[in-house]
Amino acid sequence: MESPQYLNIQNLKVTVFQAYLFWENIDKNLQNISLRLSGGVREKTDLIVLPEMFNTGFTMKAEELAEEMDGKTMQWLANTAKTYDCVVTGSLIIKENDKYYNRMVWMLPTGEYQHYDKHHLFGLGDEDETFNAGNEQLIVELKGWKIRLAICYDLRFPVWLRNKNAEYDILLLVASWPDKRSAHWRTLIHARAVENQCYVIGVNRVGHDGNQIYHSGHSMCIDPYGNTVYYKPEDEDLYTFSINYPDLEKVRRQFPFLKDADDFTLS
């Protein structure tokens, strides 16, 4: 008897870096992340995840700090992915065709990449006045896993993230989410995992930014049951964990809720 296809999908090893970010200092952030990875990634991993705007902090100084797609941070991403022979992802400020984007880059060790531009721009922080919104959803694949990319404020919008027809297995979210709304972050990540019957991995930053807004981390991985695989408040943390596909398949087989979901089309 032929084995179910899901049994051929390997466990995924994920390394998350809940980083302290140096405000608007690209060189210092890249140096610090490189140093921490060199001392902290002691085993082979499949994916390294960095926070939103990992090279600058969540700043609106796009004209001053934006890079193009051949800039130093893209080169750093390519070199880091090659060094650790894994995918590296996080978001940064990109200038393209005289427009600015909060862009999440999915960098392969070969130097090839895909990207997702943040769709929901944070009006309370004037992000909508500084950046252009992306309108394309993106699902990438790694070792048989289908992974939906999202950035911070996207978390609040379940229609945008709805897992129609079980099209993805992991919702991967990078963020710069402030401590004063950390209860929302924790609640919404659990909700997205349960309602979409997927793993949700949310990677936040820690520390004060240049606007004296405090970030308390609470990076986490929640499984489709709503159970915690990984969770870290407050401190900078570099941590590797594994998730497995049979557990995901079991949830969907025992509780086939996704097939009863409302059908809709985003315009």
Buried (B, 14 or more C-beta within 10 A) or exposed (E): EEEEEBEEBBBBBBBBBBBBBBBBBBEEBBEBBBEBBEEEBEEEBBBBBBBBBBBBBBBBEBEEBBBEEEBEBBEBBBBBBBBBEBBBBBBBBBBBEEEBBBBBBBBBBEEEBBBBBBBBBBEEBEBBEBBBEBEEBBBBEBBEBBBBBBBBBBBBEBEEBBBBEBBBBBBBBBBBBBBEEBEEBBEBBBBBBBBBBBBBBBBBBBBBBBEEBEBBBBBBBBBBBEEEBBBBBEEBBBBBBEBBBEBBBBBBEEEEEBEEBEEEEEE
